[in-house]
Amino acid sequence: MAQLNESKTQEFIKLENTWASPNYTPIPVVLSKGEGIYVWDVDGKKYIDCLSAYSAVNQGHLHPNIIKAAENQLNRITLTSRAFYNDKLGGFLQKLCEYSGYEMACPMNTGAEAVETGIKVARRWGYWKKKVPKDKAEIIVCENNFHGRTTTIVGFSSDPDTYGDFGPATPGFVKIPFGDVDALKAAITPNTVAFLVEPIQGEAGVITPPQGYLKNVYEVCQENNILLIADEIQTGFCRTGKPFCFMYDDVQPDILLVGKALGGGIMPISATLGSKEVMSVLSSGSHGSTFGGNPLACAVGSAAIDVLVEENLAQKSQENGKYFLDKLKTLPSQVVKEVRGRGLLLAIEFTSAAGKAKPYVLAMKERGLLAKQTHETTIRFAPPLIISKDEIDTAFNIIQDSIKMTAPNL
Ligand SMILES: *Cc1c(COP(=O)(O)O)cnc(C)c1O
């Protein structure tokens, strides 16, 4: 039986590898079911999900309230286009704006589209309000950023795997080191319209900036009439222990980009938010999306926000994140060089003596925990925010055992 199932796994892997373009190298596990913090493979083996689809499943797999909202909407209407009004969009955007503290939102689908929307808003704002000369707008970004995969966005990536041979890059972007306020000051010119930044660089390996970084860059942006654009596509919706990571710094970025967990683990839903003044540069006909703001997405997005509020997931993420982080700090220092993160966006970085991260990831998979290495020496742990302390204990024991069994004799 076990052998039969084993071949079933291999069959699905072979099928996917045959027909899917090779732009991913998945961990060799084939998932067919999920519930809460757990996922099951085609053999029926159960795993704790410590990736949460890159933080898109903060509410847990198949959250009953979100599924119910989707089912109800599936029986009414799912897609209208924005050629017409629909009875779900206004209420959804009101909820999203009130939850995050903004006046207006532009609904899109994927995170990359929210980033593109933010770039378009910032450029237009620059030409219309700041009076930057035509086609001269500059946006400052950070090294090791991750903002998505469109041609414009990869054009200002500093990772050759991401941008290599996809050029020519879109002009108008300037890179500075992350976490460095003076570098921002030095990079500003009269044509700078925005500074685009992740409050914590998730894909780069959960890189956390110095205390007060966002507050400091916000003040620099204010003084220089520059928009601060916070990409909270990964850090948002309680992942780091507050509804949004910017709330730790007591500032309100001019533009907020959200996605991932807004879709409640069901479908891609993203948005770009700002003040009425800023968002109004998106005049009629200047921007849009066929699926953006569709009634199904609005019903799912509304339910996804309700779950975060009703289940107090910000506080839970903050408390349980600290609990998890303190446990990770007890891992042997000959193997784990650094443990970092905020809320339930955590990572461990291996020492050079410990070797690469991937064998540890595979060892965790064997023991029933799914995580993924970012770059070669880091593993991110970002379980659904509904995880309990007991479940964190179980996850930690798997991590600890896997490290013990995999690390070379140091
Ligand atoms: C995932 C991510 C994106 C891109 O979102 P997609 O939905 O994959 O397009 C952008 N920015 C950050 C910080 C992300 O983590």
The ligand as a Gaussian input file, in Angstrom:
#p B3LYP/6-31G(d) Opt

LIG

0 1
 C        4.204000      38.086000      -2.552000
 C        4.636000      39.489000      -2.578000
 C        4.372000      40.338000      -3.679000
 C        3.747000      39.812000      -4.957000
 O        2.494000      39.264000      -4.790000
 P        1.896000      38.288000      -5.942000
 O        0.490000      38.039000      -5.484000
 O        2.735000      37.062000      -5.963000
 O        1.961000      39.041000      -7.213000
 C        4.743000      41.656000      -3.588000
 N        5.350000      42.138000      -2.486000
 C        5.631000      41.373000      -1.420000
 C        6.285000      41.967000      -0.227000
 C        5.300000      40.016000      -1.429000
 O        5.605000      39.240000      -0.384000

